[in-house]
Amino acid sequence: MPKKKIKEIFIGSNNKGKLKEIADLLPKTLKIYSNLDFKIPSPKETGATFDENSLLKAKYFSKKTNKICMSDDSGIEIDILNKAPGIYSADWSGKKRNFNLAIKKVYKEISKKDKNWKKRRLSARFVCVLTIFWPNGQFVSKIGKIEGRISNLKKGKNGFGYDPIFIPKGKRLTFGEMNPNEKYRIDHRSNAFKKIKKFF
Ligand code: IMP
């Protein structure tokens, strides 16, 4: 793996929520490029796993920009739904990326499995694979997870995606109700980032 510390990086994502959360994890001295300036369309996520999609995105954006790139593939796994939506978490929000719709679908699919689910604790986790891809073809990928459960009410306006329905283990608030720093201390993305932060 390249020994030289990374001084500038392109964050390969068109998801503004994710972009902000990745940028918040990175050292403040790093020069960050993103699609806010470049407007490169996202590649098709044809992989079958978080690992494959994360690598596919980081490689694609590095080839397009000729820069060191970091990508994230992430999602929520709900055990009663056999780990769905998983790698399809973004797809459940439709073409317009409407997460009210995605959350409605989660509740509908859970109700199909168990009408009395609101009386139970439904286990779930967020998963994130972060990949750094260097223009010379080298790469590193690391996984991070956070275990928790599904809230039976959508709560909070912070974060993005499924944050309003996810309560991390040992907490009472959803990620949507927590302030960002509280989320970053424990979440899947920062757990993955801890494993690659030595490159910065
Ligand atoms: P993808 O990695 O671009 O395929 O999209 C991942 C999707 O998973 C996002 O669009 C979100 O819906 C969901 N997701 C990933 N991480 C988080 C998170 O930290 N909070 C809420 N939703 C997330």
Boltz pocket constraint, residues with backbone or C-beta under 6 A from the ligand:
constraints:
  - pocket:
      binder: B
      contacts: [[A, 15], [A, 45], [A, 72], [A, 73], [A, 74], [A, 75], [A, 76], [A, 86], [A, 87], [A, 89], [A, 90], [A, 126], [A, 127], [A, 159], [A, 160], [A, 161], [A, 162], [A, 163], [A, 175], [A, 187]]
      max_distance: 6.0
